[in-house]
Amino acid sequence: MESDAVLTSAKREKKIEAMEFIDLLRYFGALLLVLAMVGGAGLLARRFGVPGVTRAANIKRLSVVETLMVGPRQRLIILRRDDVEHLVLSGPEGASVIESGIIASPSGLRAASVATATSPANASHAGEGGL
């Protein structure tokens, strides 16, 4: 009788081990299925143009032209959108538009700053303030 009980308990242990292995395979299979479904949903969202998931456009309409730190946590940013530039002050308290509607030159430099830097008045003062 005892040998029958030992055989029966050994069979039960093997069945339990086999069931645990099958359960593990089932769990990993379910995980792979869910990951495949999430990936497929992402691809479909990208393909059919869900906002926030779409591909970047070939032609960029918005760009950061230049940034300048004016304080420990404040910066001036020149943004260009559709060949119009905007001067924005950004800091921890938020962002403010300082100047808007600046017409952008093709080279990225504003004509006024180039004209000021190369004007005859500035050229004549360049040698006066030497060290």
Secondary structure, DSSP 8 states (H G I E B T S, - for coil): -HHHHHHHHHHHHHHHHHHHHHHHHHHHHHHHHHHHHHHHHHHHHHHHT-TTTS---SS--EEEEEEEE-SSS-EEEEEEETTEEEEEEEETTEEEEEEEEEE--TTSS-HHHHHHHT-HHHHHHTTTT--
